Amino acid sequence: MVAQQEENPYHYTGIHAFGFLRGAAVNPGEVVATIRRLGRPPEGPVIWAGSFVGEYYALAHVRVEPEAFDDLQALIEGDLWDAGFRGRWAVEDRVAQKTDQNAVVMRVGVKRGTQEIIAVSALSIEPGSLDAVLEQVVSVEGFRGASVVFGDADVLVQLGGERFGEVAAAVEGLQGVEGIVAASTAFCDGRR
């Protein structure tokens, strides 16, 4: 069974950013719980937040209204800082698109609601090969989403499955994608 991303009008509108918690004065689970209490759109800015095992302790996916970049900065410096979030941020440029006979059938961005074991891999891409990499990653077994971002990485890829072994195998599948020069991956039980 493939977990489906829930439909939400806020998932593909506005400015999206991904925060990678790399240090915290409190337990990462407490930071995630505090961030989740900020609420989902339209009441709050949090699309998703969860604890991870790997390169970082947690991931927060947040959203602000279009053209409100100052609101994103205020959110990071205010509520998220107060929640104990310390780490690096990437701003989403665009999401991958799955196509069927040259017609776009769906947009698929990172961490927009799947409830399963997931891996998020931050990929550094060889210059000039971004679109070719996106075309390849949408075909990797376990693919759930990809976002082109501005930050430490060029692309974030989400892979998923019911069991850790499935997801780990999917991450290994990224090794066959031409144009990836480096990857950093962390895992999460998205049902928590």
N, C-alpha and C positions, 0 to 999 in steps of 0.2 A: 504494500500500500504506500502510495506517495502522499506525503502531507501537503495539503494545499495552503497557499497563503490566503488569509482572510481578505475579503474585499473591504476596502475602506477608502473613502474619497480623499483622505489626507495622506495616503501612502505615496502618491506621485505628484503632489502639488507642494508648493512652498520650497523653502531651503532646508535641506536635510544635512545633518552632520553626525558623524560616528566618533564617539569618545572611547579611548582605550585606557582603562584604569591600570596604571603601572605602579602606583604607590598610594597608600592611604593611611591616615592616622587611626582609622577604625577598621573593623572587620569588613572585607569587601561585600559580604552578604548584607550587612547593615547599610552600606552605601547604596547598593542596588535597591533595597527596600525603600529607602528615603527618596531615591530618584523616582521610583514607580509611583510614590504617593503624590508627586507633582501632577499626575494625571495624563490621560491620553487626549489627543485633539478631539473635539474643539476646546475642551476645558483646560487642557494642559499641553505641554510640549513633547511628551515622551511617547514615541512610537513603540519602543521596546527597551528593556534593560535586563541583563542577566549576568550571573557569575560564570567565569570560564576557568579552564585548566589549560595552561600553556604559556604563551608569550606574554599574556596580560591577565589580570585578575577579573576584569569585568568589561562589558561592552555596553555603552548607552547609545541608542539611536534616537535623536531628537529632531524636531521640526519647528520652524518658525514660518510666519507668513511670507509670501513672495516679496522680494525687494525690502525685507526687514532684516538685513544683515546685522544692523546694530542691535536688534533684539537677540540674535544668536550670541553675540559677544556679551551682552548683559546677562543672558541665561548662564553662560559658562562662568562668568566672573561673579555671579550672584548665587542663584539657587543651587546650581550644580557644585560650585565651590563650597557653599555652606553645607551641602550634603556630604562633603568629604571627598569629592571627586578630584583626583590628581592624575594627570596623564596627558596624552596627546590627542589631537583632534584631526579629523579629515572631513572635508566638505564635499558632499556629493555633487558631481557635475551632471552625470546622466546614468541611466540604468541600461543593462543589456536588454535586448529584445529577441524573443523567440519568433521565428518566422515559419510560415508554411507556404511554399511555392512563391517566395518573394513578397508575401503579404504579412505584415506584422500581426501576430495573433495575441501576443501579450507582452507587457513590460514586466521584467523580473529583477527587482532590486534586492539588495541584501537586507535581511532581518526585518521582515514586515509581517510576522505573525505565525510562522510555522511552529508546530508543537511536536518536536522529535529531538533526537540527538543531532546536534549540528556541529560543523566546523566552519570557522571563518578564517580564510587564508588571505593575508595581505600580500599582494603580488607586486614586484617591481618588474616592469616591462621594458624590453629592448626598444630603444627609440624607433618610431615609425611603424611599430607592429601592434599598436593598441587594438584596432578594429579586428585584425586577424586573430589576436588572442581571444577577444570576446566571442568571435564566431566559433572558436574551438571549445571554449569552456562551457558554452550552453549545451554541448553534446556529451560532456563528462557525466558518467553514471552518478546519480545522486545530486546533480545540479539543482539548486533551489533559487539562486539569484546572483547577480553580479552588478557592482556599481563602480563606475569610473569616479575616482576621487582625487582631490588635491590634498596632499599630506605626505607622510612618510612612504606611502605606497601609491601605486598608480591605479590599482584595481583591487576591490574587495570581492571575494567569491564566497558564497555560502553553499555548502554541501550538506546533505542531510540523509537520515535513514532511521530505522527503528532501533538498530543496535550499533554500538560503538565500532565493531569490526567492519560493518558495512561502510560507515563514514570514513574510517581510517583507510579502507581500500579506495574509496572515492578520492581522498586526498592524494593518495599515491598516483591516481589517474591523472592528476595535474602535471605529473612529470613528463607526460607525453605531449604536452601543449608547447608548441614552438613559439618562442618569443618571450617566455618567462625567464628572467635572469636571477631572481631570488624570491623566496616565499617564507612567510612566517605564519604559523597556524596555531589556533587555540580551539578547544572543544567545550561544548556546553550541552547540558540536558535542557532543551528549550521548553520542556513541560513543567519545569520548576517555576 
